[in-house]
Amino acid sequence: MHPPILQSYLAGQWFGSEPGQALHDAASGAVVAHTHAGLGDFEAALQYGRGTGVRALLELDFQQRAARLKALARYLAEHKETLYEWSLYTGATRNDGWIDIEGGIGTLFSYASMGSQELPAGNVVHEGPVVTLGKQGQFVGSHILVPREGVAVHIDAFNFPVWGLLEKFAPSFLAGMPCIAKPATSTGYLTWALVRLMLESGLLPEGCLQLVIGSTGDLLDRLGGQDAVTFTGSAATAARLRANPKLLERGVPFNAEADSLNSAILAPDVQASDPEFELFVREVVREMRVKAGQKCTAIRRILVPRRHLDALGASLAAKLAALRIGDPRLPEVQMGPLASKDQQRDVGEALQRLRACCDTVFDGSTQPAWAGVGAEQGAFFAPTLLACPRPAEVAAVHDVEVFGPVSTLMPYDDLDDALELAARGQGSLVATLATRDPLLAARAVRRAAVHHGRILVLDEQAAKESTGHGSPLPALKHGGPGRAGGGEELGGMRAVAHYLQRAAVQGSPTMLGAVVGEYVRGGRRIEGEVHPFRRHFEELRIGESLLSHRRTVTEADIVNFGCLSGDYFYMHFDDIAARESAFGQRIAHGYFVLSAAAGLFVSPAPGPVLANYGMDNLRFVKPVRIGDTIQARLTCKRKIDRRKTDAQGRGQGVVAWDVEVRNQEGELVASYDILTLVAKREAPGQAS
């Protein structure tokens, strides 16, 4: 079988039939694929994305796109072995591939879940809160987030060809923004295989995903203010791309996640006999071994108390010497080659710069030969551990990054010294602090957070479930200040917001409510004869409201609620103490007020409301005293159709209800939202 030509997918068509650059198996050196010759029509690709892609994505809402992400994740999980086959050519072991492939698919699942839980059934996110701008509440304002009508260009590094694309694609797709993916050329065959699977799934709206193999030509020059660029790679390349005059002139958002000199700090409280000492050793070795150290989050600087320098060095050297290195296809191999011969050359040159100012603690090149036939033709590189006795005096150890299985030990004298050395990295993606002392952790993290995007505090308890120093997680931000690029990826819904445009909206409560798709207090309400709890999900209208009957709070209410709940707090039962308090008399339990309000507005007979599963934004605004009369207003605030069914197959949606409880003077005493599951009208088995 001849090595395939990797085609680009632009403007709805595969492009490129003539071979270009040969791409090689990292372990054997054999040719596995060719890029295509020539450049595609990038103007046509952008117009296709901004037109067909935007229209197709916005025909779906946030909830529907979340459902598509989940279905896509399932499809890729069913076809992942195809990706694992291609992954071997990159030099990744099965475990390395698991991080890239399963991690990428897991990110799709995570964003599908977050979107379903946190985003509305529409294409406008009400960021809130509503701010009253006039004295009488007739002029209000708030913030909304809406999908941009442009294209996101995602430029990825060579080390994670699957996860790198999917962790950018997931939030941009959820936001409703089509993308053009540009993988690094050396491992682009794996991203090409991924994109082919994604397109073959039939789950993606037309125009939402395009692929560039090889050069981007003048693509960035053609971007405008509705477009966006995300980049993962070297700090030098990030700086060059960011400085593109057209991007600057047109205000194109640019997010960079760059390689950095990340550090791991063994805190001064840790003794050699403590579990944290061994955990620290394992963490460092893992970061040198996984992907042969080709990770933007890998540990490059190991900061250790001077008294532990020799012991830590010996322990690390012993574990590095035990690593089995070779062809990643062999089951016993723990570390494969670098991704390419070019990468092998770059790592070697950078290592020589560090050797000139550091001692060598462990040199893996003196170990037995690599495992596997043909390994001598591959891009292998020996794990190497260096030591810099005077790190405060040697600039190179804080400036030169060796993007491979190389790390440098640096002794320090006290915690302040360690934190200053960590800061010498000029901005890092992540740092690990191994400590047993919570007070030390609190002090160190506050200072280290200035220079790092993420901090792992490692102790024996966390280690039982920790995903490790080098594993960005969908719910937490990935990025860092300064040299690390100054950008943010992931971070839950923060990543989705990167692809949405924020706008302030001012107007009457009625008009603002119409814009954001939810009831805003002071806006027009719909008063009807049918209790809102008697309406099915699709029948309910935003703003549909019920004003309850009234109830006067008595001393018996307070006594009975206290007996029932066991809450005998003095403000409810001690008349003397209550009179001496700021309230001047006994008051009702806040939770009694909530219970009484529920009794005022519920419709007790069986009906469409299936369950109350939560309460948001609860505030007890004013005290309720004995003799006060309360009244509740229930208003349909927001509806979210998550397109789910119950165990009987009945469709259901989520309804948020605005609740106001007022006293006889019309003063607000309690304010909150309640969340309910509400059935649809469909017969069992017919839910969408």
N, C-alpha and C positions, 0 to 999 in steps of 0.2 A: 504493500500500500504506500503510495506516494504521500509525503508530508502535505497537509492541506495548505491552501492559501487562505489566510485569515482576511475575510472581507469586512469592510465597514458597512454599517447599516444606517443609511442617511435618506431622509425624505421618503421613507416607506419602501426603500429598495436596497438590496445588497449591492455593494459596489466594489470593484477591484478584481480583475481576472488574471493579471500578470504578476508573477512572483517578484517580491522585493527583497528585504533583508531576511536572511536565514536565522531562525531561532533554535537554540540547542538545548538538549537534555543536560541539566546541570550536573548529573552524575557521570554520564558516559561521554558527553560531547556530541552525541548523534543529533542530526537535524530532525526536529519534530514538527516544524511548521515554517511557513514564510509569511511575512507581511505582504501586503499588496503594493504594487507600484502605483504612483500617481496620487493626486489629491482629489477628494470629493468636492462637491459644490456646497460650501458651507453657508452661503447665503440662502440657498434653497432649503437646507436643513433647518436653519433658524426660522424661516418663514413657515415651514411645515410644523415645527414645534409650537410657534406662537399662534398659529392659526388652528390647524387640525388638532394638535396636541392639547392646547388649552381648552378648546371647545369640548373635546371628548372627555377630558378630565372633569370639567365643570358641569357636564351633564349628570355627573355623580356628585353626591354630597360627602361630607367627611365620614359619615357612618358607612356609606357604601364603599368608599375607598378603603376604609379599615377592613371591611369584609373581603375585598379583593386581595389586600395584603395577606390576610390569613390564608385564603385559598392558594395564593401564590407560594407561600411558605410551605404549605402541605405538598404542593406539586413538586417543589424543588427537593423536599425531603424524600419524596418517592423516587427521585431521579438523581440522588446525590452521588451514587457510585460512578456515574459518568464524570462528575467533577473530581472525585478522588483519583481516577485514572489519569486525568490531565495534571492534577496537582503533583503527582510523583515527578514529573519532568522538571518542576521548579526546585527540586532538592528537598522538598518537605517530606518528613516521615508521616506515617498515618496519624500520629498524635498532633503533629504540626498542622496537617490538613484538617484535622477535626476543629482546631481553633478557628481556622479560616472559613471552612465550609459550614460546619454546624453553628459556629458563632455568627456567621452572616445570616443563615436561615433563622436562628434564634432571635436575631435583631428584628427580622420581619415579623415574627410572632409577637415580639414585645411591643412594637409600634402598632400592630393591629389591635392588641389588647388595650394599649393606652388610648388609641384613637376612639375605640368603642366606649371606653369608660369616661373619657374626659372631653370629647368634642361633640358639638351639637349636630343635629340632623339638618344641615344646611351648609352654606358656604360663607357664613359670617360668624366669627367668634367674638362674643361680647367679652372684652377683657376686663371691663369694670374697674372700680365700682362707679355707680352713678353719682355724680357730684351736683349738688344743688347750687345753681348760679344766681338765682333770684330769691328775694326775701319770702315770696309766697309759694315757692316750689313750682312755678309754672315755666321756668326756664332752667334746663338741666343739661348736663354734658357727660360724656363717657368716651371710652376708647374701644375701637373695633379692630379686628385683624381680618384681612381679606386676601384671597389668593392673588399673587402677582400674575400679570398676563405676559410673562416672558419665559425664558428657558434657563435652567440651571446647568452650567457646564461643570461636570465633576471630573477632576483630574486626579488620578490615583497613583500611588507608589507601587513598586514591583513586589513588595513583600507579602501583601494580603490581597490577591487578585479577586477574591470572592467577597470577603467581609468588607474590604475597602469600598467596593461599589455599593453593596447592599446597605451599609450603614449610612450612606448618603442618599441612596435612592428611596429608602423607606420614609424618612420624614418629608422629602420633597414631593413624593407621590401623594402622601397623606395630605399635604398642604395644597395639592392640586396644581403642582408646577411640573411640566415636562422636563426631561433632562437629556443631555448629551454626555455619554460616558467616554472618558479618554483614559484607558489603562496604560500603565508603563509598558513599553514595547517588549522588554525582555521576558516577561511572563504573561503577555497579553493573550496568549492562546487559552489560558484558563478563564479569563474574563469573557473572551469570545465564546467559549463553550457555555458559560453561564448565561450570557445574553441570548444565545440561540434557544436555550431551554425556556427562558422567560418569555420569549416571543412565541415559541411553539405551544406554550400553555394555553393560549387563547384568552388569558385573563386580563391582559393589559389593553386599555383603550388605545386606539390608533394614535400614533404620534407622541406617546408619553415617554418612549425610551428610544434613543438612537445611540450608535456606537461608532467611535472613531478609532481605527487601527493605524498606528504610525503617527505622522506629523499632523498637528492641528492647523498648520498653515496660518492663514490670517483670521481664523475663527474668533479669537479674542478681540481683534480690531473691529469686528462687526457687532459686538455686543452693545446693548443700550441700558438705560436706567431701569427697565423692568426685568432685566436678566440678572443672573448672579453667577459667581465663580466660587467653587470650593477646590482647595488644593491640599494634597498630602504628599510630602516629600522632603527634600533637603531645604534647609533655611536659605541657602544661596539661591536655589531655583524659585522659592517662594518670593524672595525679595525682587528678583528679576521680573517675575510675572506681575507682581503687585504694582510695579512701576510702569506698566504699560500705559502710555499717554492716553489712549482712548478710554481705558477703564477709569482713569483718574478724571478725565474731562467729562465723562458722562455719569460719574457717580455710581459705577457698577459695584454692588456689594461684593467684597472679596474676603473669603474666610480661609485662613491658612492653618494647617496643623503640621508643624515642621519637626524634624528630628532634633533631639536635644540631649544634653549631657546629664541625664537623670542620675540621681544619687540614691544610695541606701545608707542609712545611718544606724549603726549599732549604738544604742544609747549608753551613757556612762554607768547607768545603774545595773546593766546586765552583766552577770558573771559567766565565766566559761562553763560552769556546771548547770546553768539555767536552761530550761527548754527553749527560751527565745534565742539563745546563742545558736543552737542547732537549726532552728527554724530560719534564722537569718542566713546561715550557710546554704541551706537548701534553696532559699529564694534566689540568692545570687547565682548559684549553679544553674537553676532552671532558666533564669533570664539569659545566661550565656549559651545554654544548650538549645532552647526553643527557637526554631527558624534559624539556627546557627547564629544567634545574636542579631539577626537582621530585623529588628523591631524598633520603631521610633520611641517605644517606652522602655527599652532595655536598660539595665543598670550599667552605667559606664564608670561611675565613681563610687567606691566603697569606703565610707568614712567610718573609722574604727578607733576606739580609745587606744592610745599608744601602748598601753600595757597588754592589749590583746592582739597586737599586730602580728606577731610571730605565730601565735596559736591559730588565729583565724586564717592566716595564709597557708599554714600546713593543712588545716582541715579542708579548705577550698581546693588545694592542689591534689589532695588524695581523692576527692570526689571527681574532679576533672579528669584525673588519670584513669578512673574506672569507666568513663564514658566509652561506649562502643560507637565508633564513627564510620560511616561508609554509605553504600548505596541505600537509599531510603526504602527500596523495595524489599530488603532483607528484614525479617521480623525482629532480629536481635539488635538492629541498628537504632541508636537513640538520637543521633544527630547526623543530618545529611550535609551536603555541600552548600556553598553559597549559591545564589540564584544564577550567576553567570560568570564567565571568565572576566568580563569587565569589572564586575563587583569584586572578584578575587584580586584583581590588580589594584583597585582603589583601596581595599582593606589593607593590602600589603604595604602600600605607600604610606598610608596614615599610621600604621603600626610602626614603621621605621622612624617616623617623626617622634613618636612617644618613646621608643627604645633609646633615643638619644638623651633623654632626660630622666629615665626611670630604670629601676632594676627589674629583672625578670624573675618572678617567683615560680612560674610554671610555664613550660613551653611544650605544647602538645605535639609539636612536629617531631619530637624525639621518641614519641610512642610508636607502637607497632603500626604497620601500614593500614590504610583504609580497607574496610571490608567490601568485597564485591568486585566482580570482573569489570575491567575498564575504568575503575575508579581513578586511576592515574591520569586519565584524560579529562576528568571532571574539574569542577570549580571548588574543590575542597580547601578548607582553611583550618588550621589547628587552633583549638582553644588556647588562649594565652592570658595569663594573669601577671600583671605588672605591679610594682610598688613604687610610690613616690615618697621618700622619707620627709621631704620638706614641701608639702603641697602649697603652702602659702607663698612660696618663693618661685614657683614654677608655673608660668602662665599656660604653657602648652597643655597641661593635663586638664585645664578648664576650658580650653578652646578647641582642641582637636578631637573630633569624634571618629572613632573607628567603628564603622557600621558592620560589625561582625562579632564573633565570639571572643571579644577582648574587653577586659575590665581592669581598673587600676585601684589598688589599695592605697588609702591615704590616712595616716594617723592624725589624731587630733588630741588636744590637751584637756578641753572642757566643752560643755554643750554649746556655749557661745561660739567657740572656735569652730565646731562642727557646722553650726548653722551658717556661719560666715563662709565656710568653704562650699557648702551647698549652693549658696547664693552666687558664688563665682561662676556658676553655669550660665548666668545672664538670662535666666528664664527657662524653666523645664516643664515637661508634661506631667511628670509624676516623681514623687519621692516616697521611700519607705522608711519608717521609723520603727525600729524594734525596741520595745521598752516594756517594763513591768510596772512602771510608776505613772498613774493617771495624772498627777500634778505636773510631772515632767512632760507628759504628752500634751497637756493643755498649753503649757508655756511654749513648747517647741512648735506645735502646729500653728499657733497664732502668728509666729514670726515666719515660719516656712511658707505659709499660705500666700504670702506676698509674692513669692518667686516661683510658685508651682501651681499647676492646674488641678492636681489631685494628690492627696496624701493618704497612703496606707499606713495605719498604725497597727503594727503586727505584734500580737502577744499570743500566748498559748490558747486563750479562749477563741480569738478571731480565727486562728489558723485552722480550726476544725471545719470551717466553711468558707474561708477566704478563697477568692478566685485568683489572688496573687497580684503582685506588683504590676505586671505588664498587661493586665486584662481590662481594657475599657468596657464599661457596662452601659447598656442602652439608657438606663434610668439616671446615670450620672454623666456630667459633662466630660468631654475629652478635648483637651487643648491646654494651652498654657501661655503665659505672658512672654514678652521679649523674644529671645531666640526661638522659642517654641512656636512662634507665629502670631501670638496675640489673638487667636481665634477660639471658637468653641464649636464642637460637634456633639451630637447626642445630647445627654442631659434631659431625657424625657421630652415633654412638650416644648421645651426651649428650642430644640432643633427644628420642630415644625414651624415655630414662630419666625425662625430665620428666613423662611421662604414666604412669609406673609407680610403684607404691608399694613403698618399701623396707622390709623387715622383717628383724629378726634372728631366727635360729632356733637353738635349743640342744637338744641331745639326744645320743643315742649315734651313732656313725658309721653304723650300719645305718639308723637312723631318718632322720638327716640326708640320707643318700644317697637314700632313698626320696622325700624331699621335693624335692630338687634334681634328681632324675632322672639321677644319675651316681654311680659308685662313689666312696666316701670311704674312705681308708685306715683300717684298723681295723674296717671294717664286714664284714658277712657276705659271704663269697665262695662261688661255685658251682664246685666241683671236679668235673670230668667226665672220662670216658674219651676223649672226642673232643677233639683239639687245637682251640683256639678259631679258629685260622687256617683250619680246614677247614669252618667254618660260614659259610653265606651271611648277608647283612646281616640279613634278617628273622628268622633263626634265632638269632642271637646274643642273649644276655641280659646286661644290665648286671650286672657282678660275676663273670661267667664268667672263670675264672682257670686259669693253668698255672704250676706250679712246676717249673723246669727241672732237669736234672742239673747236677752240679758240674764245675768246671774249676780246676786248680791253675796259677797263673801262674809261668812259668819265665823264666830269663834269656834263653833262646833266643827266647821270645815277644817280649821287649822288643827284642832285637837285630833280629829279622826285621821287626818292625813299623817300627822306625826305618829300616831299609834300604828297605822298601816305601814309606814315607811321606816319607822325607827329613828326618824330624824327629829331629835328634841333640842335642836340648836336654840340657844338662849333668846335670840331675836324673835322666835316664834312662841316661846313659853314663859320667859322670865319678864314679868311686867315692869319691875323696877329697873333691871338692866336695860330693857328696851327704851324706857322713858329717858334714861341717861345717855342713850346713843344718839347718833346724828338723825335717826328717823323719828325719835320722840315718842314712839309707841310700838307695840308689837305689829309685825307684818306677816303676811302669808308666805309660805314656802314658794320659791320660784317654780319648783316643779309641780306644785299644786296648781299654780296658774296655768301651766302647760296642760295639765290633765283636765282642768276645768274647761279650758278653751277647746280641747279635743271633744269633750262632751257637748259643747255648744255647736260645733260645726259638723260632726260626723253624721253620716246616714247609716244607721246600725244594721239595716237589713242586708242580706247578701246582694252583691251587685258587681259591677265591673272593677271596682278597686280591689285588688288582690292582696296587697300587703303594703305596709309602711316600713321602709327599710333604712331610713336615715333622716337626719336633721342637720341643716347647715345654717351658719350665720346667726346662731341664737344669741340674743341680747336681752337681758332684763333691764329695761330702760328706767322705769320708776317703780318704787315699792307699791304693793297692793296691801292696804290696811283693812282691818276689820270694819265692815260696813261699806266698803267700796263696791261698786257695781261694775262688772266687766262685760265686755261684748267683743266677739271675734269676727274678723272678716277673712274669708278664705278666697283666694283668687288664683286661677290657673296661670302660673308664671311662665312655664317653659315645658315643651314637649320634646322628647328625644325618642325617635323610632330606631331601636337597635336591631329590629328585624329578628327578634328571638321568639321562641315558643316555650311554653311550660311543658310539664311532663305529659299533659293530655293533648299536646299539639296545638294549644290555643295561642294565637299571636298576642303579644303584649308589648307595651311601650312604657317608658319612664315619664312621669309627670312630676314636675316640681311645683309646689303650691306656695304662694306667698301668704303668710299669716301675720295679721296685725291684731294685737289685743289692746283694747283701749278701756279707760275707766269712764266714770260718769261725766267727767269734765272733757272728754274727748282726747285725753292725753294718752300717748302711746306708753304702755307699760311692758309689753313684750313683743319681740319681733323675731321672725325666723322663717326658714323654708322647710317644708317637709317633702320627702321624696317617696313616691308611691309607684308600684307596678300596677298598670291599668290594662285590663283585657281589651282586645279588639273584638269586633263583631264576627270575625270569621268563624265558621263552624270548625270543630276539631279536625285536624288533618289538612285544613285548607290555608293555614297561616303561611304568609310569604316568607 
